[in-house]
Amino acid sequence: MDNDSTYGEDVSNASTSIYSSITRYEWKHNRRYHAYQSGSYSFPNDEREQDRLDMLHYAITRLLDGQLFLAPVHPENKNILDIGTGTGLWSIAMGDSYPSARITGNDLSPIQPSWVPNNVKFLVDDVELDWVQPNHYDYIHCRYMAASIKDWPRLMRQIHESLKPGGWVEFQEPSTSFFSASDDSEKPLAASHPAHPFLQLHSAMREACSKTGRMLDPTPYLKRWARDSGFEHVKQTRNKVPVGSWPKDQHNKEIGTMMSFNYVEGVEAMTAVLVRDVLGWPEDEVEMLNARVRLAAKKPDLKVMFDYVVVTAQKAQ
């Protein structure tokens, strides 16, 4: 905002007012939440949550062997959009890795750092509103938007419209279907431990998301939605993610430790709005669930895993 702008003082004052309204955050359960499009995202945006999101970025990058994306794209000199950029780490990493690319990250909260590569910019925007730039992007990245989107097929169509011919999209989401691993087999966690706290947590979150109309786990449908939206060369990969430090190899041990931390430090953010407000659980019951989840995340005797699903697709040339 430049007070010497040729647009004059009125525009400057209007910009200041808009920025003020966006950063007039809401506070609930001693946590801070976004102000723009209030209520459309059920998780905090405070520093504790930002630390968790940053940790998840590093965990997923480690899971993908240091790769920032799996789509067969060459980002040099390309327009790239990062949907729901959060703290902006992915966009910043892309900007650093590909100086000629032009990276835009959008989010409901302006929590991204000010000092970023020259080829990176951040916008406060709601991806569920109408998009106005057809055939603009070469690659669109969409990660960890579970429980945040009301109409996934519509979002898919808007992404398809906004990609240039031949452009690619990539969705990355965690599955909520947990399984337990032993030395010789893998079994659904619900079959072997039906009362496991992870299952209780995600059952409650799934019920709450059904009330808000924002699906908790879109992974079973991403491929079909992509095809129905007109995408070609749709490909899905599944990556096994451990929760806990139980893996023997260092690579998975690091990932599992970070995922354990995700539940220990993040379960409060997961349940505060969805379970306490949407479902109306009493505070003591929510705290008991949170405590059980934290304990389960720390227990090394049960080898819990889930799939991290990546779907890539291309718009026709």
Secondary structure by P-SEA (a helix, b strand, c coil): ccccccccaaaaaaaaaaaaaaacccccccccccccccccccccccaaaaaaaaaaaaaaaaaacccccccccccccbbbbbcccccaaaaaaaaaacccbbbbbbcccccccccccccbbbbbccccccccccccccbbbbcccccccccaaaaaaaaaaaccccbbbbbbbbbcbbbbbcccccccccccccccaaaaaaaaaaaaaaaacccccccccaaaaaaaacccbbbbbbbbbbcccccccaaaaaaaaaaaaaaaccccccccccccccccccaaaaaaaaaaaaaaaaccccbbbbbbbbbbbbccc
